[in-house]
Amino acid sequence: MVEILDYVLNMLKLLYPPLVETFYMVLFSTVFALIMGSIIGIVLVITEKGHIWEKTYLHKILDTIVNITRSIPFIILIIALFPLSRMIVGTSIGLKAMIVSLSIASAPFVARIIESSLKDVSWGIIESALSVGANNFQIIFKVMIPEAMPSLILGLTITIINILGYSAMAGAIGAGGIGDLAIRYGFHRFQTDVLMATIIVLIIIVEVIQHIGNFFANKVNKTKV
């Protein structure tokens, strides 16, 4: 019994630092990706033909950039972003560098999530707002975003889970975190127990994030009814 307790304690000690690093990476990457992706997503919607700020040339440029960025596999994109990470934070490896790469790599994904959610807002509601003299800013922040909020929350949930997966992949190229632990111990040292522990931890984190996202999306949805 004592041996089992010692084993569990040692495993927890081993998992704790990478877990903190993963939370750090995911938190800041999500915030930065959300800021960049939201701006791009909103602009993609409102610049569409016939929308409130029709700028088809701008829409096409942004649409192409998002498509190109999303076409590049994440692990290759991270390597391609090394020079940019070095320029911004002074290094191309470690947590800070990976936050830069994760944020930029995730922003196009967030943009598509935002775009998809905002497109679901009924044009009739937007027309009603236009008819009472609402300007573009009011339509975006007082009509479109509140109407799309349940979908946006679910999209944010998917984004966080996606970035968590990306952060695990980034462990392969010196990012640290749970992915790094799994590769170092599970792959290089053949310690299957550590590998299984990291998988279980990731499954638990994803379950918790998904349930929290579902809870808030349902809550917001009910308040709208």
N, CA, C and O of each residue as an XYZ file, in Angstrom:
900
protein
N       0.829     -1.217      0.000
C       0.000      0.000      0.000
C       0.864      1.268      0.000
O       0.594      2.240     -0.706
N       1.921      1.208      0.832
C       2.837      2.357      0.916
C       3.540      2.559     -0.422
O       3.762      3.686     -0.864
N       3.884      1.444     -1.051
C       4.572      1.516     -2.347
C       3.670      2.151     -3.406
O       4.114      2.947     -4.233
N       2.401      1.777     -3.355
C       1.447      2.337     -4.329
C       1.302      3.850     -4.122
O       1.288      4.629     -5.075
N       1.195      4.233     -2.856
C       1.065      5.665     -2.549
C       2.307      6.434     -3.004
O       2.204      7.528     -3.558
N       3.455      5.858     -2.766
C       4.712      6.494     -3.204
C       4.745      6.633     -4.720
O       5.175      7.653     -5.260
N       4.277      5.577     -5.396
C       4.260      5.592     -6.871
C       3.336      6.704     -7.380
O       3.683      7.453     -8.293
N       2.149      6.792     -6.764
C       1.183      7.819     -7.194
C       1.747      9.217     -6.931
O       1.629     10.111     -7.770
N       2.360      9.395     -5.761
C       2.928     10.709     -5.428
C       4.047     11.088     -6.388
O       4.138     12.234     -6.828
N       4.889     10.124     -6.705
C       5.976     10.390     -7.656
C       5.438     10.739     -9.040
O       5.963     11.616     -9.727
N       4.386     10.035     -9.432
C       3.774     10.316    -10.738
C       3.167     11.725    -10.764
O       3.290     12.451    -11.751
N       2.512     12.092     -9.663
C       1.923     13.441     -9.585
C       3.006     14.514     -9.614
O       2.841     15.558    -10.243
N       4.118     14.246     -8.926
C       5.241     15.201     -8.946
C       5.811     15.344    -10.348
O       6.224     16.427    -10.761
N       5.825     14.234    -11.069
C       6.345     14.245    -12.436
C       5.406     15.003    -13.378
O       5.851     15.712    -14.280
N       4.104     14.840    -13.151
C       3.115     15.444    -14.045
C       2.879     16.925    -13.767
O       2.511     17.676    -14.670
N       3.088     17.344    -12.532
C       2.690     18.706    -12.147
C       3.366     19.812    -12.971
O       2.664     20.647    -13.542
N       4.708     19.847    -13.053
C       5.334     20.951    -13.827
C       4.885     20.998    -15.297
O       4.554     22.077    -15.790
N       4.863     19.852    -16.018
C       4.384     19.921    -17.413
C       2.926     20.362    -17.518
O       2.530     21.024    -18.477
N       2.139     19.983    -16.518
C       0.726     20.375    -16.529
C       0.593     21.891    -16.408
O      -0.203     22.512    -17.112
N       1.375     22.475    -15.516
C       1.361     23.940    -15.352
C       1.814     24.612    -16.643
O       1.232     25.611    -17.067
N       2.854     24.062    -17.264
C       3.340     24.627    -18.528
C       2.258     24.548    -19.609
O       2.075     25.485    -20.386
N       1.549     23.425    -19.649
C       0.482     23.266    -20.648
C      -0.626     24.289    -20.428
O      -1.092     24.916    -21.380
N      -1.053     24.462    -19.171
C      -2.097     25.458    -18.873
C      -1.634     26.860    -19.273
O      -2.403     27.647    -19.825
N      -0.380     27.153    -18.988
C       0.191     28.464    -19.322
C       0.142     28.691    -20.839
O      -0.295     29.741    -21.309
N       0.605     27.676    -21.596
C       0.608     27.785    -23.057
C      -0.799     27.935    -23.619
O      -1.063     28.797    -24.458
N      -1.701     27.072    -23.135
C      -3.067     27.061    -23.686
C      -3.790     28.358    -23.337
O      -4.485     28.928    -24.179
N      -3.631     28.826    -22.102
C      -4.333     30.041    -21.675
C      -3.940     31.241    -22.535
O      -4.801     31.900    -23.117
N      -2.643     31.521    -22.615
C      -2.207     32.719    -23.341
C      -2.394     32.566    -24.850
O      -2.724     33.530    -25.541
N      -2.184     31.357    -25.353
C      -2.392     31.143    -26.795
C      -3.861     31.335    -27.157
O      -4.177     31.903    -28.203
N      -4.759     30.862    -26.292
C      -6.193     31.021    -26.556
C      -6.577     32.496    -26.567
O      -7.323     32.945    -27.437
N      -6.061     33.243    -25.597
C      -6.399     34.673    -25.511
C      -5.931     35.404    -26.773
O      -6.702     36.141    -27.389
N      -4.674     35.198    -27.152
C      -4.138     35.906    -28.325
C      -4.808     35.427    -29.620
O      -5.112     36.230    -30.502
N      -5.031     34.122    -29.721
C      -5.691     33.589    -30.928
C      -7.120     34.109    -31.029
O      -7.615     34.388    -32.121
N      -7.774     34.233    -29.882
C      -9.157     34.728    -29.863
C      -9.217     36.185    -30.314
O     -10.112     36.577    -31.062
N      -8.256     36.981    -29.851
C      -8.240     38.400    -30.247
C      -8.036     38.518    -31.762
O      -8.792     39.201    -32.453
N      -6.995     37.836    -32.261
C      -6.696     37.936    -33.698
C      -7.798     37.288    -34.538
O      -8.245     37.856    -35.534
N      -8.228     36.098    -34.128
C      -9.235     35.360    -34.898
C     -10.589     36.052    -34.911
O     -11.296     36.013    -35.917
N     -10.956     36.686    -33.799
C     -12.252     37.380    -33.735
C     -12.287     38.543    -34.709
O     -13.271     38.745    -35.422
N     -11.205     39.302    -34.731
C     -11.156     40.450    -35.653
C     -11.271     39.961    -37.101
O     -12.051     40.496    -37.888
N     -10.485     38.941    -37.433
C     -10.516     38.420    -38.813
C     -11.897     37.837    -39.142
O     -12.435     38.071    -40.224
N     -12.457     37.080    -38.203
C     -13.760     36.448    -38.432
C     -14.869     37.466    -38.638
O     -15.705     37.316    -39.529
N     -14.870     38.504    -37.804
C     -15.905     39.549    -37.934
C     -15.763     40.269    -39.274
O     -16.746     40.509    -39.975
N     -14.511     40.611    -39.614
C     -14.286     41.324    -40.885
C     -14.688     40.442    -42.069
O     -15.243     40.933    -43.052
N     -14.408     39.141    -41.974
C     -14.797     38.219    -43.055
C     -16.313     38.249    -43.287
O     -16.775     38.203    -44.427
N     -17.068     38.325    -42.209
C     -18.537     38.297    -42.343
C     -19.078     39.622    -42.869
O     -19.846     39.652    -43.831
N     -18.669     40.716    -42.228
C     -19.300     42.001    -42.593
C     -18.841     42.544    -43.942
O     -19.484     43.428    -44.509
N     -17.708     42.009    -44.468
C     -17.249     42.485    -45.784
C     -17.783     41.628    -46.938
O     -17.475     41.869    -48.105
N     -18.584     40.632    -46.586
C     -19.171     39.798    -47.639
C     -20.094     40.623    -48.523
O     -20.586     41.679    -48.127
N     -20.318     40.114    -49.734
C     -21.225     40.806    -50.656
C     -22.624     40.929    -50.035
O     -23.222     39.936    -49.619
N     -23.122     42.142    -49.984
C     -24.468     42.371    -49.476
C     -24.550     42.540    -47.971
O     -25.639     42.743    -47.433
N     -23.413     42.459    -47.275
C     -23.460     42.602    -45.813
C     -23.280     44.069    -45.424
O     -23.238     44.954    -46.278
N     -23.174     44.307    -44.108
C     -23.267     45.695    -43.629
C     -22.068     46.572    -44.003
O     -22.176     47.798    -43.988
N     -20.929     45.958    -44.340
C     -19.741     46.739    -44.747
C     -19.100     46.048    -45.935
O     -17.974     45.557    -45.845
N     -19.810     46.010    -47.033
C     -19.385     45.234    -48.204
C     -18.050     45.729    -48.756
O     -17.946     46.857    -49.238
N     -17.046     44.885    -48.680
C     -15.720     45.180    -49.252
C     -15.205     43.852    -49.830
O     -14.394     43.166    -49.208
N     -15.679     43.513    -50.999
C     -15.411     42.176    -51.535
C     -13.923     41.905    -51.740
O     -13.466     40.778    -51.549
N     -13.154     42.946    -52.132
C     -11.715     42.727    -52.352
C     -11.021     42.362    -51.036
O     -10.170     41.473    -51.003
N     -11.397     43.064    -49.936
C     -10.815     42.779    -48.622
C     -11.223     41.383    -48.155
O     -10.428     40.640    -47.580
N     -12.491     41.050    -48.422
C     -12.994     39.725    -48.047
C     -12.192     38.623    -48.755
O     -11.809     37.627    -48.142
N     -11.949     38.821    -50.049
C     -11.220     37.799    -50.823
C      -9.789     37.648    -50.328
O      -9.275     36.533    -50.230
N      -9.144     38.773    -50.016
C      -7.754     38.726    -49.525
C      -7.691     37.966    -48.199
O      -6.872     37.062    -48.029
N      -8.567     38.343    -47.263
C      -8.579     37.683    -45.951
C      -8.929     36.205    -46.071
O      -8.320     35.349    -45.430
N      -9.930     35.927    -46.913
C     -10.373     34.549    -47.114
C      -9.214     33.687    -47.642
O      -9.024     32.552    -47.205
N      -8.452     34.241    -48.578
C      -7.315     33.505    -49.153
C      -6.228     33.277    -48.108
O      -5.671     32.183    -48.011
N      -5.927     34.326    -47.317
C      -4.886     34.195    -46.279
C      -5.276     33.110    -45.269
O      -4.451     32.280    -44.886
N      -6.545     33.127    -44.846
C      -7.018     32.132    -43.873
C      -6.928     30.729    -44.462
O      -6.498     29.791    -43.791
N      -7.338     30.593    -45.726
C      -7.280     29.269    -46.378
C      -5.848     28.753    -46.493
O      -5.570     27.584    -46.226
N      -4.945     29.648    -46.894
C      -3.540     29.239    -47.048
C      -2.966     28.814    -45.699
O      -2.316     27.774    -45.591
N      -3.213     29.629    -44.668
C      -2.661     29.323    -43.344
C      -3.202     28.010    -42.809
O      -2.474     27.232    -42.191
N      -4.493     27.767    -43.052
C      -5.105     26.540    -42.548
C      -4.693     25.315    -43.358
O      -4.874     24.179    -42.921
N      -4.139     25.561    -44.540
C      -3.717     24.424    -45.377
C      -2.401     23.824    -44.899
O      -2.081     22.679    -45.217
N      -1.633     24.611    -44.126
C      -0.305     24.162    -43.705
C      -0.440     23.333    -42.429
O      -1.018     23.809    -41.452
N       0.076     22.112    -42.417
C       0.020     21.302    -41.189
C       0.657     22.043    -40.026
O       1.665     22.731    -40.181
N       0.048     21.887    -38.864
C       0.444     22.692    -37.706
C       1.930     22.579    -37.379
O       2.589     23.585    -37.119
N       2.450     21.371    -37.393
C       3.838     21.175    -36.981
C       4.796     21.882    -37.955
O       5.848     22.377    -37.552
N       4.416     21.923    -39.245
C       5.237     22.628    -40.243
C       5.101     24.138    -40.059
O       6.071     24.885    -40.186
N       3.872     24.568    -39.756
C       3.634     26.004    -39.555
C       4.445     26.532    -38.373
O       4.992     27.633    -38.430
N       4.518     25.738    -37.303
C       5.291     26.157    -36.133
C       6.757     26.375    -36.514
O       7.375     27.366    -36.126
N       7.297     25.423    -37.284
C       8.707     25.538    -37.693
C       8.896     26.761    -38.593
O       9.893     27.476    -38.489
N       7.920     26.985    -39.481
C       8.004     28.142    -40.375
C       7.930     29.456    -39.597
O       8.455     30.481    -40.034
N       7.272     29.409    -38.441
C       7.108     30.636    -37.640
C       8.266     30.870    -36.669
O       8.256     31.845    -35.917
N       9.259     29.988    -36.682
C      10.407     30.153    -35.781
C      11.054     31.545    -35.896
O      11.305     32.187    -34.876
N      11.326     32.017    -37.122
C      11.954     33.353    -37.224
C      11.094     34.451    -36.607
O      11.604     35.366    -35.960
N       9.774     34.346    -36.819
C       8.871     35.364    -36.247
C       8.866     35.282    -34.724
O       8.888     36.308    -34.044
N       8.839     34.054    -34.186
C       8.878     33.873    -32.733
C      10.172     34.455    -32.173
O      10.167     35.116    -31.134
N      11.285     34.202    -32.870
C      12.584     34.716    -32.410
C      12.586     36.236    -32.424
O      13.166     36.874    -31.545
N      11.934     36.813    -33.430
C      11.898     38.270    -33.548
C      11.038     38.893    -32.436
O      11.359     39.967    -31.927
N       9.947     38.211    -32.066
C       9.014     38.774    -31.081
C       9.481     38.534    -29.652
O       9.476     39.456    -28.836
N       9.885     37.302    -29.340
C      10.238     36.988    -27.941
C      11.711     36.633    -27.749
O      12.134     36.305    -26.641
N      12.489     36.697    -28.826
C      13.935     36.495    -28.711
C      14.393     35.050    -28.728
O      15.584     34.782    -28.562
N      13.479     34.112    -28.923
C      13.852     32.698    -28.991
C      12.831     31.937    -29.835
O      11.694     32.380    -29.999
N      13.247     30.794    -30.366
C      12.319     29.990    -31.178
C      11.920     28.703    -30.461
O      11.173     27.894    -31.013
N      12.409     28.508    -29.239
C      11.994     27.331    -28.468
C      11.501     27.776    -27.091
O      11.728     28.910    -26.669
N      10.831     26.869    -26.413
C      10.332     27.186    -25.081
C       8.907     27.699    -25.101
O       8.303     27.847    -26.164
N       8.376     27.968    -23.925
C       6.969     28.315    -23.781
C       6.581     29.603    -24.501
O       5.577     29.647    -25.213
N       7.389     30.659    -24.310
C       7.033     31.953    -24.911
C       6.999     31.859    -26.436
O       6.095     32.387    -27.083
N       7.994     31.183    -26.995
C       8.043     31.038    -28.456
C       6.835     30.239    -28.952
O       6.253     30.559    -29.988
N       6.468     29.200    -28.203
C       5.333     28.365    -28.630
C       4.011     29.106    -28.502
O       3.078     28.855    -29.265
N       3.930     30.022    -27.537
C       2.699     30.816    -27.425
C       2.520     31.667    -28.682
O       1.407     31.805    -29.190
N       3.616     32.234    -29.179
C       3.549     33.020    -30.422
C       3.078     32.130    -31.569
O       2.154     32.481    -32.303
N       3.727     30.971    -31.714
C       3.380     30.062    -32.817
C       1.955     29.527    -32.683
O       1.202     29.492    -33.657
N       1.594     29.113    -31.471
C       0.246     28.571    -31.253
C      -0.822     29.624    -31.539
O      -1.858     29.326    -32.135
N      -0.559     30.856    -31.109
C      -1.542     31.930    -31.311
C      -1.760     32.189    -32.791
O      -2.895     32.268    -33.262
N      -0.649     32.320    -33.524
C      -0.756     32.625    -34.962
C      -1.352     31.444    -35.725
O      -2.166     31.628    -36.630
N      -0.941     30.232    -35.356
C      -1.455     29.048    -36.048
C      -2.936     28.818    -35.760
O      -3.657     28.288    -36.606
N      -3.392     29.213    -34.573
C      -4.790     28.978    -34.187
C      -5.723     30.096    -34.635
O      -6.929     29.882    -34.754
N      -5.182     31.281    -34.885
C      -6.030     32.430    -35.239
C      -6.917     32.167    -36.467
O      -8.100     32.502    -36.427
N      -6.391     31.578    -37.562
C      -7.280     31.306    -38.712
C      -8.407     30.326    -38.367
O      -9.529     30.457    -38.857
N      -8.092     29.348    -37.519
C      -9.120     28.401    -37.085
C     -10.220     29.142    -36.302
O     -11.413     28.919    -36.508
N      -9.778     30.024    -35.403
C     -10.748     30.816    -34.620
C     -11.571     31.705    -35.560
O     -12.779     31.862    -35.385
N     -10.891     32.283    -36.562
C     -11.593     33.159    -37.510
C     -12.732     32.418    -38.204
O     -13.824     32.963    -38.363
N     -12.478     31.177    -38.617
C     -13.531     30.390    -39.276
C     -14.668     30.053    -38.305
O     -15.837     30.040    -38.691
N     -14.319     29.784    -37.053
C     -15.348     29.493    -36.040
C     -16.236     30.727    -35.843
O     -17.463     30.622    -35.821
N     -15.601     31.897    -35.700
C     -16.349     33.145    -35.504
C     -17.208     33.429    -36.734
O     -18.383     33.777    -36.620
N     -16.607     33.276    -37.900
C     -17.334     33.535    -39.154
C     -18.569     32.638    -39.258
O     -19.667     33.096    -39.577
N     -18.361     31.357    -38.983
C     -19.471     30.406    -39.084
C     -20.593     30.758    -38.105
O     -21.770     30.689    -38.458
N     -20.234     31.131    -36.893
C     -21.244     31.458    -35.876
C     -22.017     32.724    -36.257
O     -23.241     32.770    -36.140
N     -21.294     33.746    -36.713
C     -21.956     35.016    -37.046
C     -22.838     34.898    -38.288
O     -23.841     35.597    -38.426
N     -22.440     33.999    -39.185
C     -23.257     33.809    -40.398
C     -24.611     33.200    -40.085
O     -25.561     33.343    -40.855
N     -24.694     32.521    -38.955
C     -25.962     31.894    -38.566
C     -26.981     32.901    -38.050
O     -28.160     32.579    -37.899
N     -26.524     34.121    -37.779
C     -27.464     35.145    -37.301
C     -28.407     35.529    -38.434
O     -27.977     35.834    -39.546
N     -29.679     35.508    -38.132
C     -30.684     35.790    -39.158
C     -30.491     37.189    -39.736
O     -30.300     38.160    -39.004
N     -30.545     37.270    -41.064
C     -30.413     38.575    -41.716
C     -31.601     39.485    -41.366
O     -31.470     40.709    -41.375
N     -32.746     38.890    -41.063
C     -33.921     39.671    -40.679
C     -33.659     40.490    -39.418
O     -34.095     41.636    -39.312
N     -32.943     39.895    -38.464
C     -32.618     40.616    -37.220
C     -31.679     41.782    -37.515
O     -31.830     42.869    -36.956
N     -30.703     41.545    -38.404
C     -29.763     42.619    -38.768
C     -30.503     43.731    -39.511
O     -30.251     44.916    -39.293
N     -31.425     43.324    -40.395
C     -32.214     44.324    -41.137
C     -33.054     45.168    -40.191
O     -33.199     46.373    -40.392
N     -33.606     44.541    -39.163
C     -34.410     45.280    -38.180
C     -33.549     46.322    -37.488
O     -33.980     47.455    -37.277
N     -32.307     45.924    -37.130
C     -31.396     46.863    -36.469
C     -31.036     48.015    -37.409
O     -30.955     49.171    -36.994
N     -30.823     47.676    -38.686
C     -30.507     48.725    -39.664
C     -31.670     49.701    -39.821
O     -31.474     50.906    -39.973
N     -32.894     49.150    -39.782
C     -34.073     49.993    -40.004
C     -34.293     51.007    -38.883
O     -34.935     52.036    -39.094
N     -33.765     50.722    -37.694
C     -33.922     51.679    -36.586
C     -32.676     52.561    -36.436
O     -32.534     53.282    -35.448
N     -31.789     52.499    -37.411
C     -30.659     53.421    -37.452
C     -29.402     52.956    -36.745
O     -28.514     53.767    -36.481
N     -29.300     51.655    -36.426
C     -28.084     51.159    -35.759
C     -26.900     51.249    -36.721
O     -27.021     50.964    -37.912
N     -25.752     51.654    -36.169
C     -24.550     51.701    -37.028
C     -23.865     50.331    -37.026
O     -24.298     49.419    -36.323
N     -22.802     50.191    -37.809
C     -22.125     48.892    -37.951
C     -21.597     48.370    -36.617
O     -21.717     47.184    -36.310
N     -21.016     49.266    -35.836
C     -20.472     48.871    -34.540
C     -21.577     48.290    -33.652
O     -21.390     47.253    -33.015
N     -22.723     48.964    -33.616
C     -23.844     48.488    -32.790
C     -24.393     47.162    -33.311
O     -24.763     46.285    -32.531
N     -24.440     47.027    -34.619
C     -24.961     45.776    -35.194
C     -24.051     44.599    -34.838
O     -24.518     43.504    -34.523
N     -22.731     44.855    -34.896
C     -21.790     43.769    -34.592
C     -21.864     43.389    -33.113
O     -22.025     42.217    -32.774
N     -21.744     44.398    -32.229
C     -21.574     44.090    -30.807
C     -22.877     44.011    -30.010
O     -22.895     43.458    -28.911
N     -23.968     44.559    -30.554
C     -25.233     44.498    -29.813
C     -26.264     43.581    -30.460
O     -27.289     43.258    -29.860
N     -25.977     43.166    -31.699
C     -26.947     42.284    -32.381
C     -26.287     40.940    -32.750
O     -26.706     39.880    -32.286
N     -25.264     41.013    -33.581
C     -24.694     39.774    -34.119
C     -24.033     38.910    -33.040
O     -24.318     37.718    -32.929
N     -23.155     39.519    -32.254
C     -22.433     38.721    -31.250
C     -23.378     38.181    -30.175
O     -23.294     36.997    -29.847
N     -24.291     39.012    -29.603
C     -25.226     38.434    -28.616
C     -26.093     37.316    -29.198
O     -26.357     36.319    -28.526
N     -26.538     37.486    -30.452
C     -27.378     36.451    -31.074
C     -26.604     35.146    -31.288
O     -27.158     34.051    -31.189
N     -25.313     35.295    -31.583
C     -24.494     34.100    -31.886
C     -23.787     33.550    -30.650
O     -22.987     32.620    -30.763
N     -24.067     34.106    -29.476
C     -23.282     33.774    -28.288
C     -23.219     32.272    -27.962
O     -22.125     31.774    -27.698
N     -24.339     31.526    -27.968
C     -24.218     30.076    -27.672
C     -23.277     29.367    -28.635
O     -22.462     28.540    -28.225
N     -23.393     29.694    -29.909
C     -22.521     29.076    -30.905
C     -21.067     29.517    -30.701
O     -20.140     28.727    -30.880
N     -20.878     30.788    -30.324
C     -19.517     31.295    -30.093
C     -18.871     30.597    -28.893
O     -17.679     30.289    -28.913
N     -19.664     30.353    -27.853
C     -19.122     29.672    -26.662
C     -18.687     28.249    -27.027
O     -17.621     27.788    -26.619
N     -19.537     27.561    -27.805
C     -19.167     26.207    -28.233
C     -17.927     26.246    -29.137
O     -17.072     25.363    -29.080
N     -17.853     27.286    -29.965
C     -16.679     27.451    -30.820
C     -15.428     27.696    -30.003
O     -14.358     27.172    -30.312
N     -15.572     28.510    -28.942
C     -14.425     28.767    -28.059
C     -13.982     27.479    -27.378
O     -12.789     27.236    -27.198
N     -14.957     26.660    -27.003
C     -14.643     25.368    -26.381
C     -13.824     24.493    -27.327
O     -12.823     23.895    -26.932
N     -14.265     24.430    -28.578
C     -13.527     23.647    -29.586
C     -12.119     24.217    -29.769
O     -11.145     23.478    -29.914
N     -12.038     25.544    -29.759
C     -10.733     26.200    -29.941
C      -9.765     25.828    -28.825
O      -8.612     25.489    -29.087
N     -10.233     25.891    -27.580
C      -9.360     25.577    -26.443
C      -8.874     24.126    -26.537
O      -7.699     23.838    -26.310
N      -9.802     23.218    -26.877
C      -9.420     21.807    -27.000
C      -8.431     21.621    -28.148
O      -7.484     20.841    -28.054
N      -8.674     22.354    -29.229
C      -7.764     22.294    -30.376
C      -6.363     22.788    -30.003
O      -5.364     22.168    -30.368
N      -6.296     23.896    -29.282
C      -4.999     24.449    -28.876
C      -4.310     23.510    -27.887
O      -3.086     23.380    -27.892
N      -5.100     22.864    -27.048
C      -4.518     21.871    -26.129
C      -3.838     20.751    -26.931
O      -2.736     20.316    -26.597
N      -4.508     20.300    -27.982
C      -3.915     19.269    -28.847
C      -2.667     19.778    -29.549
O      -1.667     19.068    -29.655
N      -2.737     21.032    -30.034
C      -1.571     21.637    -30.678
C      -0.405     21.726    -29.692
O       0.741     21.453    -30.049
N      -0.705     22.109    -28.451
C       0.364     22.285    -27.450
C       1.067     20.947    -27.181
O       2.274     20.908    -26.943
N       0.295     19.853    -27.223
C       0.898     18.529    -27.037
C       1.830     18.199    -28.205
O       2.907     17.635    -28.011
N       1.400     18.561    -29.427
C       2.255     18.339    -30.601
C       3.510     19.194    -30.527
O       4.596     18.759    -30.913
N       3.349     20.423    -30.024
C       4.490     21.340    -29.931
C       5.557     20.806    -28.981
O       6.718     21.210    -29.048
N       5.154     19.894    -28.094
C       6.129     19.280    -27.185
C       7.224     18.543    -27.929
O       8.326     18.355    -27.414
N       6.904     18.122    -29.164
C       7.893     17.379    -29.965
C       9.054     18.256    -30.401
O      10.124     17.749    -30.739
N       8.851     19.584    -30.396
C       9.926     20.472    -30.863
C      10.310     21.492    -29.787
O      10.586     22.659    -30.068
N      10.317     21.001    -28.548
C      10.895     21.807    -27.473
C       9.982     22.802    -26.807
O      10.451     23.793    -26.248
N       8.660     22.559    -26.855
C       7.747     23.510    -26.228
C       7.585     23.264    -24.736
O       7.181     24.167    -24.002
N       7.891     22.065    -24.280
C       7.595     21.716    -22.891
C       6.149     21.257    -22.768
O       5.472     21.051    -23.775
N       5.677     21.098    -21.539
C       4.283     20.700    -21.337
C       4.073     19.195    -21.362
O       5.025     18.414    -21.381
N       2.807     18.811    -21.362
C       2.432     17.400    -21.292
C       2.947     16.611    -22.500
O       3.394     15.473    -22.354
N       2.886     17.208    -23.679
C       3.357     16.528    -24.891
C       4.830     16.196    -24.804
O       5.263     15.113    -25.198
N       5.594     17.141    -24.283
C       7.032     16.933    -24.118
C       7.303     15.779    -23.154
O       8.175     14.943    -23.392
N       6.539     15.753    -22.063
C       6.699     14.676    -21.073
C       6.382     13.310    -21.702
O       7.110     12.336    -21.510
N       5.282     13.268    -22.454
C       4.871     12.008    -23.088
C       5.935     11.507    -24.055
O       6.218     10.310    -24.112
N       6.521     12.422    -24.812
C       7.538     12.018    -25.803
C       8.824     11.575    -25.104
O       9.403     10.540    -25.437
N       9.263     12.382    -24.123
C      10.537     12.061    -23.459
C      10.474     10.732    -22.704
O      11.375      9.900    -22.809
N       9.384     10.551    -21.936
C       9.294      9.340    -21.105
C       8.630      8.181    -21.858
O       9.080      7.038    -21.774
N       7.561      8.488    -22.591
C       6.824      7.420    -23.255
C       7.518      6.878    -24.473
O       7.495      5.673    -24.722
N       8.150      7.776    -25.255
C       8.777      7.356    -26.506
C      10.271      7.059    -26.333
O      10.735      5.974    -26.682
N      11.020      8.025    -25.793
C      12.470      7.853    -25.711
C      12.890      6.886    -24.603
O      13.891      6.181    -24.737
N      12.115      6.854    -23.497
C      12.520      5.981    -22.390
C      11.633      4.737    -22.255
O      11.859      3.904    -21.378
N      10.641      4.617    -23.113
C       9.723      3.460    -23.110
C       9.031      3.273    -21.756
O       8.774      2.142    -21.343
N       8.734      4.362    -21.075
C       7.991      4.274    -19.812
C       6.493      4.402    -20.118
O       5.928      5.496    -20.124
N       5.880      3.257    -20.369
C       4.472      3.232    -20.781
C       3.550      3.818    -19.718
O       2.535      4.432    -20.048
N       3.895      3.631    -18.441
C       3.030      4.139    -17.378
C       2.931      5.670    -17.422
O       1.859      6.234    -17.203
N       4.062      6.338    -17.710
C       4.037      7.806    -17.809
C       3.219      8.230    -19.032
O       2.433      9.175    -18.973
N       3.421      7.512    -20.137
C       2.663      7.818    -21.359
C       1.162      7.694    -21.102
O       0.384      8.565    -21.489
N       0.764      6.602    -20.443
C      -0.666      6.397    -20.151
C      -1.193      7.484    -19.211
O      -2.326      7.943    -19.352
N      -0.359      7.889    -18.252
C      -0.782      8.937    -17.307
C      -1.033     10.251    -18.045
O      -1.999     10.954    -17.749
N      -0.164     10.582    -19.005
C      -0.364     11.831    -19.760
C      -1.644     11.757    -20.602
O      -2.373     12.740    -20.733
N      -1.900     10.570    -21.170
C      -3.128     10.406    -21.975
C      -4.364     10.587    -21.092
O      -5.316     11.270    -21.471
N      -4.336      9.971    -19.920
C      -5.486     10.088    -19.004
C      -5.694     11.546    -18.576
O      -6.824     12.032    -18.522
N      -4.594     12.228    -18.276
C      -4.699     13.641    -17.871
C      -5.302     14.480    -18.997
O      -6.163     15.324    -18.752
N      -4.849     14.247    -20.232
C      -5.383     15.008    -21.368
C      -6.867     14.723    -21.581
O      -7.645     15.631    -21.875
N      -7.254     13.452    -21.431
C      -8.681     13.097    -21.591
C      -9.522     13.812    -20.532
O     -10.590     14.344    -20.835
N      -9.036     13.821    -19.303
C      -9.780     14.493    -18.223
C      -9.909     15.993    -18.497
O     -10.980     16.574    -18.323
N      -8.808     16.610    -18.926
C      -8.848     18.056    -19.204
C      -9.858     18.360    -20.314
O     -10.648     19.298    -20.202
N      -9.826     17.560    -21.388
C     -10.749     17.790    -22.512
C     -12.200     17.621    -22.054
O     -13.071     18.408    -22.424
N     -12.453     16.586    -21.244
C     -13.819     16.359    -20.734
C     -14.296     17.551    -19.909
O     -15.429     18.009    -20.056
N     -13.422     18.041    -19.048
C     -13.798     19.175    -18.186
C     -14.087     20.416    -19.034
O     -15.090     21.100    -18.829
N     -13.186     20.697    -19.996
C     -13.390     21.881    -20.855
C     -14.705     21.763    -21.629
O     -15.464     22.728    -21.721
N     -14.970     20.568    -22.188
C     -16.188     20.376    -22.987
C     -17.447     20.552    -22.134
O     -18.414     21.175    -22.571
N     -17.432     20.006    -20.925
C     -18.602     20.135    -20.053
C     -18.830     21.586    -19.628
O     -19.969     22.047    -19.563
N     -17.746     22.299    -19.340
C     -17.892     23.719    -18.973
C     -18.453     24.504    -20.162
O     -19.346     25.337    -20.000
N     -17.919     24.230    -21.360
C     -18.408     24.908    -22.566
C     -19.885     24.620    -22.813
O     -20.659     25.534    -23.095
N     -20.277     23.354    -22.707
C     -21.686     22.981    -22.905
C     -22.585     23.662    -21.877
O     -23.681     24.123    -22.197
N     -22.100     23.716    -20.634
C     -22.899     24.318    -19.558
C     -23.202     25.789    -19.855
O     -24.349     26.227    -19.770
N     -22.155     26.540    -20.203
C     -22.356     27.977    -20.438
C     -23.143     28.228    -21.722
O     -23.938     29.166    -21.789
N     -22.927     27.391    -22.746
C     -23.685     27.551    -23.996
C     -25.168     27.310    -23.751
O     -26.011     28.055    -24.251
N     -25.494     26.258    -22.974
C     -26.897     25.970    -22.663
C     -27.508     27.079    -21.816
O     -28.664     27.459    -22.000
N     -26.705     27.589    -20.883
C     -27.209     28.648    -19.998
C     -27.546     29.909    -20.799
O     -28.603     30.512    -20.612
N     -26.638     30.293    -21.689
C     -26.877     31.480    -22.513
C     -28.059     31.243    -23.448
O     -28.866     32.143    -23.683
N     -28.153     30.031    -23.975
C     -29.251     29.695    -24.886
C     -30.607     29.820    -24.196
O     -31.575     30.307    -24.781
N     -30.659     29.372    -22.945
C     -31.921     29.439    -22.197
C     -32.312     30.876    -21.888
O     -33.496     31.213    -21.904
N     -31.329     31.724    -21.606
C     -31.651     33.123    -21.289
C     -32.161     33.863    -22.513
O     -32.840     34.883    -22.400
N     -31.820     33.323    -23.710
C     -32.293     33.977    -24.937
C     -33.741     33.641    -25.244
O     -34.452     34.399    -25.905
N     -34.167     32.456    -24.735
C     -35.531     31.993    -25.061
C     -36.567     32.812    -24.284
O     -37.768     32.577    -24.421
